[in-house]
Amino acid sequence: MGPGKELVDMSARPREFKDTAVIDAAMEVFWEHGFEGSSTEKLCERTGLGRGSLYNAFGSKQALYEKALERYQELGIEIQVDVLEQPGPVKDRLRALMVWGIDQDFDGAKRRGCLSINAAIERGVKDAEVARLVGGHVGRLEQALCHVIAVGQRSGEITSKRPALELSRSFLSSFYGLRVLGKIVEDRRVLEDIVEGTLAAL
């Protein structure tokens, strides 16, 4: 490796780290307050950047929101796929994914729900880029679910003869419905019943 290459790599790391930290901080603001409720003042306070620096770096509040949503989805899909790819019975893995969602929604007093779902509800109809980002995330989870369900059908653990893709979409409907209910339902057992009913249908 020549000295020029080494210099480029070393100088790139601090900016990349800084941007990630800013995006993570902004993600928390958008997650707590939504797009409309996240003022520039709140974003500057949480990220530690002035208004000029914030918009020089990202261009606009909308662009920062999209970066934050991408970051949330990048972290979330990695965790979700990891859960589905764990060894063990297929239904246990599917249950683990739904329980993970419940745990997320019952974590602390904020009850923020899923940022992707929040974004879809708040901006999906009027913001084509947000709709594209959320749709891409859902598509990646659908693919992972379809693979796992197909494995379960081949092993005989999943007895439904419906196409794996159809079953994965039905599961997705329950999973995301669970996440929406997780923001308002106080009794965790209600959501656990949904988990068991969803799995029983497979």
N, C-alpha and C positions, 0 to 999 in steps of 0.2 A: 504494500500500500504506500503510495507516494505521500509526501508531506501536504500537498494541496488537498487531497481527498480527506486526510485526517483532520485538517483545519475546517473543512466544510461540515463534517460530521459533528465535531465538537461544538461548533458555533450554532448548529441547528438544534441541538438538544434543549438548551435553556428555553428557546422560544416555544418549541413544541410542548414542553412541560408546562410552561406558563399558560399557553392557550388551553390545554386540557384542564388545568386547574380553574381557569376562568369559566370554561364551558360547564364544568361540574358545579361550580357555584351558581351559575345562571340557571342550570337545570333544577336546582333546589328551589329557586325563586318561582320559576314557571310551574313546578310541581305543586307548590303550596298555594299559589295565587292564580294560576291560569295565565293565558296570554294577556287578556284584557286587564287583569288585576295586577300585572307585573309592571310597575312604573319604572321609568328610567332611574329614578332615585333609588328604588329598591334594588335594582340590578347593580347600580354603581356601589351601593353600600355593601352588598354581599360579595361582589367580585373584587372590591378594592380599587377599581379603576374609575377615573373621571369620565364624564360624559364624552369628551372628545376622544380619549384613548379607547373607550369602549366601541364607539362607532367607527373610529379609524381602523380598528382591528377587524370588525365584523360587518361593517357597512350599515346595518340597521337592526332594529329590535326584531324584525321578522327573520332576518338572516341568523341572528343569534338563537332565536327560538328553534329554527330548523336544525342548527348545529346541536343544540341541547337535546332535541328529540332524537336525532341520530345517535348521539352518545348514549342516551337512555336505552335505546333499542339495541345498540351494540352490546351493552353490558347485559341486558335482559335476555336476549336470545342465546347468548353464550351459556348463561346459567340454566335456562330452560332446556336447551339441547343436552347439556351435561346431565341433567336429571333424567331425561328420556333415554340416554345411552348408558345408564348404570346397568350393571349385571343384575339378573334376577327376573322374576316373572313379569310379563308385560303389563298386566293389570296393576301390579305393585308400582311400576314406574309411572303409569298414567295417574294413579292415585297420588303418588309423590308430587307430581306436577301440580295437581289441583290443591293439595295441602300446602305446597309452597306458596301458591297464590293467596290462600286464606291467611297464611302466616304473614305475608307481606301486608295484607289489608288490615290485620289486627295488630300490627306492630306500632305501639305507642298510641298517643291520643290524637294524632293528626288525621288519621283515616284518610290519607291522600288518594288512595286507590292507585290505579295504573296510569302513568303519565300518557301512554299511547292512547288508551281509551278516553282519557280526559281530553286529549287533543282532538280525537275523532269527533267527540260530542260537541266540543266548543267550536272547532274550526273546520272540520272535515268537509262540510257541505259547501262552505264559501272559500276554501283555500285548497286549490288543486295540489299544491306541493305537499301540504300536510297530509292530504288524502293519499298521495302517492307513497309517502314515507310510511304511514301506518299500514297501508295495503301491502307494502313490501315486507314489513315485519310479520304481518299475519301470514303471508305466503310462505315465509321461511319456516315458521312454526308448523304450518299445515304440512309441509314436506316432511319434516321430522316426525310428525304424528303419523302420517300416512305410512312411512317406513316401519315404525314400531308396530302399528296395527296390522300391517301385512305380515310381519314376523309372527305376531300372535295368532293370526289366522292359519298360517302354515303349521304352527305348533299345536293347534287345536285349542289353545287357551281362550281365544276369541271365537265364539261359535256362530256369530252372525255371518250370513253369506252375502250381505250387502258389500258392494265394492269398498275397498279400503279407503279410497278418497272420500267417498260419501260418509263413511263412518268418522273419518278424521274431521270433516266439516261439522258433523253433528256434535262431536266432542268439543270442537272449538267454540261452537255456540254455547254449550254449557259452561265451558271454561271462562269465556269472556262475560257471560251473564253472571257467573259466580263473582267475578271481579267487580262488576257494577254493584251487585247486591252487597258486596263486602264493605262498601262505603256507608251503607245505611242500616244493615242488619246488626242488631246488638248480640243476638244469640248465635254463637259459633256453631252450635249443633244444627241449626237450619242449613248452613252451608255444607256441613259434613254429610247431611242427608242427601243433598244434591250430588255430592261426590259419589256416594254409594249408588244412588239411582242411575247416574250416568254410566257407571261401570257395569251395573247389572244389565243394562240395555245392550252391552256388547257380548 
